[in-house]
Amino acid sequence: MNLPTGYNEKLYSMLEEVHKLKFSEPQKALEMANLVYVQSLKSADEELEANALYALGVCNEIISNYPHAMKFLSEAIKLARELGNKKIMGDALNYVGVIHDNLNNYSNALKAYFRALKLYEDIKENKKTAIVLSNIGLIYTNIKDFRNALKFYSHALDIAEEENDSESLLITNINIGLTHSQLGNFDEALKFLNDAYNKASASNDKLRASIALDHIAETQVKLNNNAEAFRLFEQSKKLKLELDDKRGLVKLHSTTGSLYLLENNIVEAKANLEKALELATELGIKRSVHELHKMLAETYERIENSSKALYHLKIAYSKEMELLREESELRAKNISTQLEIEQAQKEAEIQRLKNIELAQALEDVKKLNVSLKDLNTEKNEFMAIAVHDLKNPLQNILSTARILKRSSDLTKEEMNEFTANIINQTDRMFNIIKKLLDHNAIDQGEMKIKIADTEINTVCREVISNFREEAERKNLKLELETGENEIYLQTDKVILYEILQNLISNSIKFSPENKSIYLRVTESAERTAISVKDEGPGFSEEDKKKMFNKFARLSAKPTGNEHSTGLGLSIVKKLCELIGANLKLESKINEGAVFTVFLKK
């Protein structure tokens, strides 16, 4: 248990010890729980008080002191409800269900269990959910509804195995073993019960160990192994006496008494049945009292003690009338309870489906919001770039045009210079718009692909030829290196040209003066590689992460005041994907870059 803020750590540790000891040393656990409860009242810590009340209820249930157990558990539920602590409420309700089950009040047991189940599901207490499901299954086993019993056990096992929870696995294995025994599947019953006994013994859980032993012994009786059954019952009896488990002793003495009666050992039968009757009367277990009076009547009839036989028979008849009346009321309540259970299960399933749909809808909305945010950011970037990048050349054209308009005495040489400036600025604007339109066309799937036989060296020569003048303005050498043979590939010539044009343009833009740029073509049996190598600033690791993003601004700056939209490499990447080419970069900062386009043959 996690220690909540403000709790007395020592007292809370004592409660942990109570729950460790409750099945092996219940009296000691009860004394410790009582001590914690008294201290919790002094400290005015209500949450600690609720936990202590729950522990007192559990310890009293284990020693079969049901009135005290119900009193403490009811107080724990009330206080936990005021505190809003669903876990303590669920724990206490589960044990209320156990008490009603022990007293054969199955309708009340089911009500308590299903209330606990709802609380555990609300707070995602999966381990406790498995235990309650197993307890519900046991109710159905007790009323011989084995199909429903196994359904709940199966659900409990799935959760217990998923959570790797030893306690709920142990409880469920005992319950499944009991069910198989009642169905006549004795091998399956012994498998589950022996596994449960071994697990309980290993964890010093004396209560569960004794319960498992009882069921194993009862199964041996059904297999006519009475000697083995008596040995197992004696082993179980020692554990029950250590635990002061009176309810367990009622069942044990009743079963062994019945077995001795079958073997015609009247003395032992009578002794065990009378001991069981004494304990059952003390605990108020009406069904057991009724059955024991019937068995004692048969026992005294065997030894021809008519007066004693008649005495027990009269009481048995009286108790039977009480039970029939109560069971009639119980069946009516049980029908109502079952309807409530089914309605609750339907509502829970509807709510679960609604939650799934709602969660999916919220996730879809979240993704859509992210997508819309990205689109809005992209739109803003597009507008910013369009405005910024088109503003400067437009301003330049406007200024040049005003000069031309105002000046009537310009020389031919000056006129040519101003005209050339207008042409250059117009080309610059056209290039910006073209790149934006190209990128949009690719994104919208409007770029048409025309695959045909394409001679690669010819395309490379055309690209180099078109950039000679631009390179010479920065004293850059453009070197083309190809083999002697022509290389034909099935690809789109226009798109390939666009890819290489963007790569060469970038290299020129970012290379310092008096450097070289190399366009190389190499081939192997499987593919042709076209690489563009420069001696520029290269790419940092941070640049490499975002270089293919739209409008990416990288660390390198153009060396001749050229313009960069940040779209070139993004377009190259997308165009490569369109024609099935792979693009690879090799670069280190301040050591240039090599972009290679790989085309499959």
C-alpha positions in Angstrom: 0.0 0.0 0.0 1.2 3.5 -0.7 1.3 5.8 2.3 -0.9 8.8 1.7 0.3 12.2 2.8 -0.4 12.8 6.5 -0.9 9.2 7.6 0.9 7.8 10.6 3.6 5.6 8.9 4.0 3.2 11.8 0.3 2.5 12.1 -0.2 2.1 8.4 2.7 -0.4 8.4 0.9 -2.3 11.2 -2.1 -2.6 9.0 0.0 -4.1 6.2 1.2 -6.6 8.8 -2.4 -7.4 9.8 -3.2 -8.3 6.2 -0.1 -10.5 5.9 -1.0 -12.4 9.1 -4.8 -12.6 8.8 -4.9 -16.1 7.2 -2.1 -17.6 9.2 -2.5 -16.0 12.7 -5.9 -14.4 12.6 -6.1 -13.7 16.4 -2.8 -11.9 16.4 -3.9 -10.0 13.3 -7.2 -9.1 15.1 -5.3 -7.7 18.1 -3.0 -5.6 15.9 -6.0 -4.2 13.9 -7.8 -3.3 17.1 -4.7 -1.4 18.3 -4.5 0.5 15.1 -8.2 1.4 15.3 -7.8 2.8 18.8 -4.8 4.9 17.7 -6.7 6.1 14.6 -9.4 7.5 16.8 -6.9 9.4 18.9 -5.2 10.8 15.8 -8.6 11.9 14.2 -7.3 10.4 10.9 -10.5 9.3 9.3 -8.9 7.4 6.3 -6.7 5.4 8.7 -9.8 4.8 10.8 -11.7 3.4 7.7 -8.8 1.1 6.9 -8.6 -0.1 10.5 -12.4 -0.8 10.5 -12.0 -2.8 7.3 -9.2 -4.9 8.8 -11.2 -5.6 12.0 -14.1 -6.8 9.8 -11.9 -9.1 7.8 -10.2 -10.6 10.9 -13.6 -11.2 12.5 -14.9 -12.8 9.3 -12.0 -15.2 9.2 -12.6 -16.4 12.7 -16.4 -16.7 11.9 -17.5 -13.9 14.2 -20.0 -12.7 11.7 -22.0 -10.2 13.8 -18.8 -8.3 14.7 -17.5 -8.6 11.2 -20.7 -7.1 9.7 -20.6 -4.3 12.2 -17.0 -3.2 11.5 -17.5 -3.6 7.7 -20.7 -1.5 7.7 -18.9 1.2 9.6 -15.9 1.1 7.2 -18.3 1.4 4.2 -20.1 4.3 5.7 -16.9 6.2 6.5 -15.3 5.4 3.1 -18.3 6.7 1.3 -18.1 10.0 3.2 -14.4 10.2 2.3 -15.0 9.2 -1.3 -12.6 6.2 -1.0 -14.0 3.6 -3.5 -11.2 1.1 -2.8 -12.1 0.7 0.9 -15.8 0.6 0.0 -15.1 -2.2 -2.6 -12.9 -4.2 -0.2 -15.5 -4.0 2.6 -18.4 -4.9 0.3 -16.5 -7.9 -1.0 -16.2 -9.3 2.6 -19.9 -8.5 3.2 -20.6 -10.7 0.2 -18.3 -13.5 1.7 -20.3 -13.4 5.0 -23.7 -13.6 3.2 -22.3 -16.5 1.1 -21.2 -18.3 4.3 -24.6 -17.9 5.7 -26.3 -19.1 2.5 -27.8 -15.6 1.9 -27.0 -15.8 -1.8 -29.1 -12.9 -3.0 -27.5 -10.5 -0.5 -24.1 -11.9 -1.3 -24.6 -11.2 -5.1 -25.7 -7.7 -4.4 -22.7 -7.0 -2.3 -20.3 -8.6 -4.8 -21.7 -6.7 -7.8 -21.5 -3.4 -5.9 -17.9 -4.2 -5.1 -17.3 -5.1 -8.8 -18.6 -1.8 -10.0 -16.4 0.1 -7.6 -13.3 -1.9 -8.6 -13.9 -1.4 -12.3 -14.4 2.4 -11.7 -10.9 2.7 -10.1 -9.2 0.0 -12.3 -8.4 -2.3 -9.4 -7.9 -5.3 -11.7 -6.6 -7.8 -9.1 -9.5 -7.2 -6.8 -11.9 -7.4 -9.8 -10.6 -10.9 -10.4 -11.3 -12.0 -6.8 -14.8 -10.6 -6.8 -15.5 -12.3 -10.2 -14.3 -15.6 -8.7 -16.5 -15.1 -5.6 -19.5 -14.5 -7.9 -18.7 -17.7 -9.7 -18.7 -19.5 -6.4 -22.3 -18.3 -5.7 -23.4 -19.9 -9.0 -21.5 -23.1 -8.1 -23.4 -23.2 -4.8 -26.8 -22.9 -6.5 -25.7 -25.5 -9.2 -25.6 -23.1 -12.0 -22.3 -24.4 -13.3 -22.4 -22.7 -16.7 -22.5 -19.2 -15.2 -20.0 -20.3 -12.6 -17.4 -21.3 -15.1 -18.1 -18.2 -17.2 -17.2 -15.9 -14.2 -14.2 -18.1 -13.2 -12.9 -17.9 -16.8 -13.1 -14.1 -16.7 -11.4 -14.0 -13.3 -8.6 -16.3 -14.5 -8.0 -14.1 -17.6 -7.5 -11.0 -15.4 -5.5 -12.8 -12.7 -3.1 -14.2 -15.3 -2.8 -10.9 -17.1 -2.0 -9.2 -13.7 0.2 -12.1 -12.5 -1.7 -12.0 -9.2 -1.1 -15.1 -7.0 -4.0 -14.5 -4.6 -6.8 -14.3 -7.1 -5.3 -17.2 -9.1 -5.3 -19.2 -5.9 -8.9 -18.4 -5.0 -10.1 -19.0 -8.6 -8.3 -22.4 -8.8 -10.0 -23.6 -5.6 -13.4 -22.5 -6.9 -12.9 -24.1 -10.3 -11.7 -27.3 -8.6 -14.8 -27.4 -6.5 -17.0 -26.9 -9.6 -15.3 -29.7 -11.6 -15.7 -32.0 -8.5 -19.4 -31.3 -8.4 -19.7 -31.9 -12.2 -17.9 -35.3 -11.8 -14.7 -34.2 -13.5 -12.5 -35.6 -10.7 -9.1 -35.5 -12.5 -9.6 -31.9 -13.5 -10.8 -31.1 -10.0 -7.8 -32.6 -8.3 -5.4 -30.9 -10.7 -6.8 -27.4 -9.8 -7.2 -28.2 -6.1 -3.7 -29.6 -5.6 -2.2 -26.6 -7.5 -4.1 -24.3 -5.1 -3.0 -26.2 -2.0 0.6 -26.1 -3.1 0.4 -22.3 -3.8 -1.3 -21.7 -0.4 1.2 -23.7 1.5 4.1 -22.0 -0.2 2.7 -18.6 0.8 1.7 -19.7 4.4 -2.0 -19.1 3.6 -3.4 -21.6 6.1 -7.0 -20.7 5.4 -6.9 -21.3 1.7 -4.7 -24.4 2.2 -7.3 -25.9 4.6 -10.1 -25.1 2.1 -8.2 -26.8 -0.7 -7.6 -29.8 1.5 -11.3 -30.1 2.3 -12.3 -30.1 -1.4 -9.5 -32.6 -2.2 -10.8 -34.9 0.6 -14.4 -34.6 -0.6 -13.2 -35.5 -4.2 -11.4 -38.6 -2.7 -14.6 -39.6 -1.0 -16.4 -39.5 -4.4 -13.6 -41.7 -5.8 -14.2 -44.1 -2.8 -10.7 -43.3 -1.3 -12.1 -42.9 2.2 -8.9 -43.6 4.0 -7.1 -40.9 2.1 -10.1 -38.6 2.7 -9.9 -39.1 6.5 -6.1 -38.3 6.4 -6.7 -35.1 4.5 -9.6 -34.0 6.8 -7.3 -34.5 9.8 -4.6 -32.4 8.2 -7.2 -29.7 7.4 -8.6 -29.8 11.0 -5.2 -28.9 12.4 -5.0 -25.8 10.3 -8.6 -24.8 11.1 -7.9 -25.1 14.9 -4.8 -23.0 14.5 -6.9 -20.4 12.7 -9.9 -20.8 15.0 -11.9 -21.2 11.8 -15.3 -22.2 13.3 -17.2 -22.1 10.1 -14.6 -24.3 8.5 -14.8 -26.7 11.4 -18.6 -26.9 11.0 -18.2 -28.1 7.5 -15.3 -30.4 8.4 -17.1 -32.1 11.3 -20.3 -32.4 9.3 -18.5 -34.0 6.4 -16.5 -36.4 8.5 -19.5 -37.3 10.6 -21.4 -38.2 7.5 -18.5 -40.2 6.2 -18.3 -42.1 9.6 -22.0 -42.8 9.3 -21.5 -44.3 5.9 -18.9 -46.6 7.4 -21.3 -47.4 10.3 -18.9 -45.9 12.9 -21.7 -44.5 15.0 -19.6 -43.2 17.9 -17.3 -41.1 15.7 -20.3 -40.0 13.5 -22.3 -38.8 16.5 -19.3 -37.0 18.1 -18.5 -35.1 14.9 -22.1 -34.3 14.0 -22.8 -33.0 17.6 -19.6 -30.8 17.5 -20.7 -29.5 14.1 -24.2 -28.7 15.4 -22.8 -26.9 18.4 -20.7 -24.6 16.2 -23.4 -24.1 13.5 -25.9 -23.0 16.2 -23.3 -20.6 17.7 -22.7 -19.1 14.3 -26.3 -19.0 13.2 -25.8 -21.1 10.0 -29.5 -22.2 9.6 -29.0 -24.6 6.7 -26.2 -26.4 8.4 -28.3 -26.6 11.7 -31.2 -28.1 9.6 -28.9 -30.7 7.9 -27.1 -31.7 11.1 -30.4 -32.3 13.0 -31.5 -34.6 10.1 -28.2 -36.5 10.2 -28.3 -36.9 13.9 -31.9 -38.2 13.7 -30.6 -40.9 11.2 -27.7 -41.6 13.5 -29.9 -42.2 16.6 -32.3 -44.2 14.4 -29.3 -46.5 13.6 -28.8 -47.3 17.2 -32.6 -47.5 17.8 -32.8 -44.5 20.1 -36.2 -43.5 19.0 -36.7 -40.6 21.4 -33.5 -38.9 20.4 -34.2 -39.6 16.7 -37.7 -38.1 17.0 -36.3 -35.0 18.9 -33.8 -34.2 16.1 -36.3 -35.0 13.4 -38.9 -32.5 14.9 -36.3 -29.8 15.1 -35.1 -30.6 11.5 -38.7 -30.3 10.3 -39.2 -27.0 12.1 -35.9 -25.6 10.6 -36.9 -26.9 7.1 -40.2 -24.9 7.3 -38.2 -21.8 8.2 -35.7 -22.4 5.3 -38.5 -23.0 2.8 -40.2 -19.8 3.7 -36.9 -17.9 3.6 -35.9 -19.6 0.3 -39.2 -18.6 -1.3 -38.6 -15.0 -0.4 -35.0 -15.4 -1.5 -36.0 -16.7 -5.0 -38.2 -13.7 -5.5 -35.4 -11.4 -4.4 -32.9 -13.4 -6.6 -35.0 -12.9 -9.7 -35.1 -9.2 -9.0 -31.4 -9.1 -8.2 -30.6 -11.0 -11.4 -32.6 -8.5 -13.5 -30.7 -5.7 -11.7 -27.4 -7.5 -12.5 -28.3 -8.0 -16.2 -29.4 -4.3 -16.5 -26.2 -3.1 -14.8 -24.1 -5.3 -17.1 -26.0 -3.9 -20.2 -25.5 -0.4 -19.0 -21.8 -1.0 -18.2 -21.3 -2.5 -21.7 -23.1 0.5 -23.4 -21.0 2.9 -21.4 -17.9 1.0 -22.3 -18.7 1.2 -26.0 -19.6 4.9 -25.7 -16.2 5.5 -24.0 -14.4 3.6 -26.8 -16.3 5.7 -29.4 -15.7 8.9 -27.5 -12.0 8.1 -27.1 -11.7 7.4 -30.8 -13.5 10.5 -31.7 -11.3 12.6 -29.4 -8.2 11.0 -30.9 -9.5 11.8 -34.5 -10.2 15.4 -33.5 -6.8 15.7 -31.9 -5.1 14.4 -35.1 -7.3 16.7 -37.2 -6.3 19.7 -35.0 -2.7 18.8 -35.4 -3.1 18.5 -39.1 -5.0 21.8 -39.3 -2.4 23.5 -37.2 0.3 22.2 -39.5 -1.6 23.4 -42.5 -2.2 26.8 -41.0 1.6 27.1 -40.1 2.4 26.0 -43.7 0.0 28.6 -45.1 1.5 31.3 -42.9 5.0 30.3 -44.0 3.9 30.3 -47.6 2.4 33.8 -47.3 5.4 35.1 -45.4 7.8 33.8 -48.0 5.7 34.9 -50.9 5.4 38.4 -49.5 9.0 38.7 -48.4 10.7 37.0 -51.4 8.5 38.8 -54.1 8.6 42.2 -52.4 12.4 42.8 -53.0 12.5 42.1 -56.7 9.2 44.0 -57.2 10.7 47.0 -55.3 13.8 46.7 -57.4 11.8 46.6 -60.7 9.7 49.6 -59.5 12.7 51.7 -58.6 14.4 50.9 -61.9 11.2 51.8 -63.9 10.9 55.1 -62.0 14.5 56.0 -62.9 13.9 55.1 -66.6 10.7 57.3 -66.5 12.3 60.3 -65.0 15.6 60.2 -66.9 15.5 61.3 -70.6 19.3 61.5 -71.1 20.4 58.0 -70.3 23.1 56.5 -72.5 22.5 53.3 -74.4 24.8 51.5 -72.0 22.9 52.7 -69.0 19.6 51.8 -70.6 20.9 48.2 -71.2 22.0 48.0 -67.6 18.7 49.0 -66.2 16.8 46.8 -68.6 19.0 43.8 -67.7 18.2 44.5 -64.0 14.5 44.4 -64.7 14.9 41.1 -66.7 17.0 39.6 -63.9 14.5 40.6 -61.2 11.6 39.3 -63.2 13.5 36.0 -63.7 14.0 35.9 -60.0 10.3 36.3 -59.3 9.4 33.8 -61.9 11.8 31.3 -60.3 10.2 31.9 -56.9 6.7 31.4 -58.2 7.7 28.3 -60.2 9.1 26.6 -57.2 6.0 27.3 -55.1 3.8 26.1 -57.9 6.0 23.0 -58.5 5.8 22.1 -54.8 2.0 22.6 -54.7 1.6 20.4 -57.8 3.6 17.6 -56.3 1.6 17.8 -53.0 -1.7 17.8 -54.9 -0.6 14.9 -57.1 -0.9 17.0 -60.2 2.6 16.4 -61.5 2.3 14.2 -64.6 4.9 11.5 -65.0 6.0 10.4 -68.5 8.2 7.4 -68.5 10.3 6.9 -71.6 13.8 5.8 -72.7 16.1 8.6 -71.5 19.8 9.0 -72.2 21.3 10.0 -68.9 24.6 11.6 -70.1 22.6 13.9 -72.4 20.4 15.2 -69.6 23.5 15.9 -67.5 25.2 17.8 -70.3 22.1 20.0 -70.8 22.0 20.8 -67.1 25.7 21.8 -67.0 25.3 23.9 -70.2 22.4 25.8 -68.7 24.4 26.7 -65.5 27.8 27.6 -67.1 27.1 31.4 -67.2 25.7 31.5 -63.7 28.8 29.5 -62.4 31.2 31.8 -64.2 29.8 34.8 -62.5 31.2 33.4 -59.2 34.3 32.0 -60.8 33.1 28.4 -60.2 34.1 25.5 -62.4 31.5 23.0 -63.5 33.0 19.6 -64.2 31.0 16.8 -65.9 32.4 13.3 -65.5 30.6 10.5 -67.5 31.6 7.2 -69.1 32.2 6.8 -72.8 29.1 4.7 -73.3 25.6 6.0 -73.5 23.3 5.1 -70.6 19.6 4.6 -71.3 17.1 4.2 -68.5 13.3 4.1 -68.3 12.5 7.4 -66.4 10.9 10.8 -66.8 13.4 13.1 -68.5 11.7 16.3 -67.4 11.6 15.3 -63.7 15.2 14.0 -63.7 16.3 17.3 -65.3 14.4 19.2 -62.6 16.1 17.2 -59.8 19.6 17.8 -61.2 18.8 21.5 -61.9 17.9 22.0 -58.2 21.0 20.2 -56.9 23.4 22.2 -59.2 21.6 25.5 -58.4 22.0 24.9 -54.7 25.7 24.0 -55.1 26.3 27.2 -57.1 24.3 29.3 -54.6 26.2 28.1 -51.5 29.7 27.6 -52.9 32.4 30.2 -52.2 34.2 31.7 -55.3 37.0 29.8 -57.1 35.7 26.4 -56.1 34.6 23.4 -58.3 31.3 21.6 -58.7 31.3 18.0 -60.1 28.5 16.2 -61.8 29.4 12.5 -62.1 27.6 9.6 -63.6 28.6 6.0 -62.6 26.8 2.7 -63.1 26.7 -0.8 -61.9 24.8 -3.9 -62.9 21.7 -2.9 -60.9 21.6 0.9 -61.0 23.0 4.2 -62.2 24.2 6.8 -59.8 24.3 10.6 -60.6 26.1 12.6 -58.0 26.5 16.4 -57.4 29.6 17.2 -55.4 30.5 20.7 -54.2 33.2 22.3 -52.0 30.8 24.5 -50.0 29.9 24.7 -46.2 28.4 21.3 -46.0 25.5 20.3 -43.7 25.5 20.1 -39.9 23.7 17.2 -38.1 20.9 19.6 -37.2 20.6 20.7 -40.9 20.3 17.0 -41.9 17.3 16.5 -39.7 15.2 19.3 -41.4 16.8 19.8 -44.9 13.9 18.1 -46.7 11.2 20.1 -44.9 9.3 22.8 -46.7 10.6 26.3 -46.3 13.6 24.9 -44.3 16.1 27.5 -43.2 19.5 25.9 -42.8 22.7 27.1 -41.2 24.5 27.9 -44.6 23.9 31.2 -46.3 24.1 31.9 -50.1 27.6 33.3 -50.8 26.6 35.8 -53.5 23.5 37.4 -52.0 21.4 34.9 -54.0 17.8 34.2 -52.9 16.7 30.9 -51.3 13.1 29.8 -50.8 14.0 26.8 -48.7 12.0 24.6 -51.1 14.7 23.3 -53.4 15.7 20.2 -51.4 12.1 19.5 -50.5 11.2 19.5 -54.2 14.2 17.2 -55.0 13.1 14.7 -52.4 9.5 14.5 -53.6 10.5 14.4 -57.3 12.9 11.5 -56.5 10.0 9.6 -54.9 7.8 10.2 -58.0 10.2 8.4 -60.3 11.3 5.8 -57.8 14.8 7.2 -57.3 16.7 7.1 -54.0 18.5 10.2 -52.7 21.5 10.1 -50.5 23.6 12.8 -48.8 27.2 12.5 -47.7 28.4 15.6 -45.9 30.3 17.0 -42.9 30.3 20.6 -41.8 32.8 22.8 -43.7 33.7 19.8 -45.9 31.3 20.2 -48.8 28.4 17.9 -49.7 27.7 15.1 -52.2 24.1 14.4 -53.2 23.6 11.2 -55.1 20.5 10.1 -57.1 20.3 6.4 -57.6 18.1 5.1 -60.5 17.3 1.4 -60.9 17.9 -0.1 -64.3 
